[in-house]
Amino acid sequence: MEVLKLFAPYGPAWLGGVLLTLVAFYFGRQFLEEYKRQNQRKGELDLKREERKQAEEDAKKAAEEAAASGTETPKENKVTKIASGFLGVVVLIALAAGGSFYAFAKQKQKKQAEKEALDPDANYTEDKGDFEIPTEDEPEDTGKEDNTEE
Protein backbone atom coordinates (compact mmCIF):
# COMPACT_ATOMS: atom_id res chain seq x y z
CA MET A 1 0.00 0.00 0.00
CA GLU A 2 2.84 2.32 0.68
CA VAL A 3 3.90 1.99 -2.98
CA LEU A 4 0.44 3.09 -4.04
CA LYS A 5 0.62 6.08 -1.77
CA LEU A 6 3.85 7.00 -3.48
CA PHE A 7 2.10 7.22 -6.88
CA ALA A 8 -1.19 8.64 -5.53
CA PRO A 9 -0.30 12.24 -6.33
CA TYR A 10 0.03 11.28 -10.03
CA GLY A 11 -3.52 9.92 -10.27
CA PRO A 12 -4.71 6.87 -12.23
CA ALA A 13 -2.78 7.88 -15.37
CA TRP A 14 0.43 6.49 -13.91
CA LEU A 15 -1.00 2.98 -14.29
CA GLY A 16 -1.47 3.54 -18.05
CA GLY A 17 2.06 4.87 -18.29
CA VAL A 18 3.46 1.81 -16.55
CA LEU A 19 1.49 -0.52 -18.85
CA LEU A 20 2.68 1.40 -21.90
CA THR A 21 6.27 1.12 -20.70
CA LEU A 22 5.94 -2.64 -20.16
CA VAL A 23 4.40 -3.17 -23.62
CA ALA A 24 7.14 -1.08 -25.25
CA PHE A 25 9.78 -3.06 -23.38
CA TYR A 26 8.23 -6.39 -24.46
CA PHE A 27 7.98 -5.42 -28.16
CA GLY A 28 11.43 -3.88 -28.09
CA ARG A 29 12.87 -7.15 -26.84
CA GLN A 30 10.97 -9.08 -29.56
CA PHE A 31 12.30 -6.70 -32.19
CA LEU A 32 15.88 -7.12 -30.98
CA GLU A 33 15.60 -10.93 -31.03
CA GLU A 34 14.25 -10.89 -34.59
CA TYR A 35 17.00 -8.49 -35.63
CA LYS A 36 19.65 -10.83 -34.21
CA ARG A 37 18.10 -13.84 -36.03
CA GLN A 38 18.05 -11.92 -39.31
CA ASN A 39 21.69 -10.93 -38.96
CA GLN A 40 22.60 -14.52 -38.16
CA ARG A 41 20.78 -15.74 -41.33
CA LYS A 42 22.53 -13.09 -43.41
CA GLY A 43 25.88 -14.16 -42.00
CA GLU A 44 25.16 -17.80 -42.88
CA LEU A 45 24.17 -16.83 -46.45
CA ASP A 46 27.34 -14.77 -46.84
CA LEU A 47 29.40 -17.69 -45.62
CA LYS A 48 27.73 -20.03 -48.15
CA ARG A 49 28.37 -17.51 -50.95
CA GLU A 50 32.03 -17.29 -50.03
CA GLU A 51 32.31 -21.09 -49.96
CA ARG A 52 30.66 -21.29 -53.39
CA LYS A 53 33.02 -18.64 -54.80
CA GLN A 54 35.98 -20.48 -53.35
CA ALA A 55 34.78 -23.74 -54.94
CA GLU A 56 34.40 -22.00 -58.32
CA GLU A 57 37.89 -20.53 -58.07
CA ASP A 58 39.30 -23.96 -57.18
CA ALA A 59 37.53 -25.49 -60.18
CA LYS A 60 38.93 -22.77 -62.47
CA LYS A 61 42.43 -23.34 -61.14
CA ALA A 62 42.09 -27.09 -61.69
CA ALA A 63 40.89 -26.50 -65.26
CA GLU A 64 43.81 -24.12 -65.93
CA GLU A 65 46.28 -26.63 -64.53
CA ALA A 66 44.78 -29.37 -66.69
CA ALA A 67 45.04 -27.13 -69.76
CA ALA A 68 48.61 -26.17 -68.89
CA SER A 69 49.65 -29.78 -68.43
CA GLY A 70 48.49 -30.60 -71.96
CA THR A 71 45.60 -32.89 -71.21
CA GLU A 72 42.91 -32.59 -73.82
CA THR A 73 39.29 -31.93 -73.16
CA PRO A 74 37.09 -34.97 -73.57
CA LYS A 75 36.13 -35.74 -77.16
CA GLU A 76 32.46 -35.81 -76.25
CA ASN A 77 32.53 -32.06 -75.76
CA LYS A 78 34.10 -31.51 -79.20
CA VAL A 79 31.56 -33.83 -80.83
CA THR A 80 28.72 -32.07 -79.03
CA LYS A 81 29.96 -28.68 -80.23
CA ILE A 82 30.20 -29.91 -83.83
CA ALA A 83 26.75 -31.52 -83.65
CA SER A 84 25.16 -28.38 -82.23
CA GLY A 85 26.74 -26.26 -84.97
CA PHE A 86 25.54 -28.68 -87.65
CA LEU A 87 22.06 -28.66 -86.15
CA GLY A 88 22.03 -24.86 -86.23
CA VAL A 89 22.96 -24.85 -89.93
CA VAL A 90 20.24 -27.42 -90.71
CA VAL A 91 17.64 -25.34 -88.89
CA LEU A 92 18.73 -22.22 -90.75
CA ILE A 93 18.46 -23.98 -94.12
CA ALA A 94 15.03 -25.36 -93.20
CA LEU A 95 13.81 -21.88 -92.27
CA ALA A 96 15.10 -20.43 -95.54
CA ALA A 97 13.44 -23.22 -97.56
CA GLY A 98 10.16 -22.74 -95.71
CA GLY A 99 10.23 -18.99 -96.32
CA SER A 100 10.97 -19.49 -100.02
CA PHE A 101 8.11 -21.99 -100.36
CA TYR A 102 5.74 -19.58 -98.60
CA ALA A 103 6.73 -16.69 -100.90
CA PHE A 104 6.33 -18.91 -103.99
CA ALA A 105 2.88 -20.09 -102.85
CA LYS A 106 1.74 -16.51 -102.22
CA GLN A 107 3.01 -15.38 -105.62
CA LYS A 108 1.26 -18.29 -107.36
CA GLN A 109 -1.95 -17.51 -105.49
CA LYS A 110 -1.70 -13.86 -106.52
CA LYS A 111 -1.25 -14.78 -110.19
CA GLN A 112 -4.23 -17.15 -110.03
CA ALA A 113 -6.35 -14.40 -108.49
CA GLU A 114 -5.36 -12.01 -111.28
CA LYS A 115 -6.43 -14.54 -113.91
CA GLU A 116 -9.77 -15.14 -112.23
CA ALA A 117 -10.48 -11.46 -111.57
CA LEU A 118 -13.32 -10.02 -113.61
CA ASP A 119 -12.39 -7.61 -116.32
CA PRO A 120 -13.68 -4.16 -115.29
CA ASP A 121 -14.55 -3.45 -118.94
CA ALA A 122 -16.50 -6.69 -119.44
CA ASN A 123 -19.88 -4.92 -119.72
CA TYR A 124 -18.53 -2.16 -121.92
CA THR A 125 -20.05 -1.96 -125.38
CA GLU A 126 -18.39 0.00 -128.04
CA ASP A 127 -20.31 3.02 -129.26
CA LYS A 128 -21.36 3.06 -132.90
CA GLY A 129 -21.03 6.78 -133.27
CA ASP A 130 -24.67 7.72 -133.82
CA PHE A 131 -25.01 10.34 -131.13
CA GLU A 132 -27.93 12.69 -131.13
CA ILE A 133 -26.96 16.27 -130.69
CA PRO A 134 -29.78 18.32 -129.22
CA THR A 135 -30.67 21.37 -131.14
CA GLU A 136 -31.87 24.56 -129.63
CA ASP A 137 -34.74 25.47 -131.82
CA GLU A 138 -37.00 26.64 -129.05
CA PRO A 139 -36.54 30.19 -127.81
CA GLU A 140 -35.83 30.62 -124.16
CA ASP A 141 -38.64 31.88 -121.93
CA THR A 142 -37.55 34.94 -120.04
CA GLY A 143 -39.25 34.77 -116.74
CA LYS A 144 -42.11 32.33 -116.93
CA GLU A 145 -41.75 28.66 -116.38
CA ASP A 146 -44.33 25.99 -116.95
CA ASN A 147 -45.05 24.11 -113.78
CA THR A 148 -47.69 21.90 -115.33
CA GLU A 149 -45.45 18.87 -115.70
CA GLU A 150 -45.01 17.96 -112.11
Residue pairs with C-beta under 8 A, 6 or more apart in sequence:
7 14
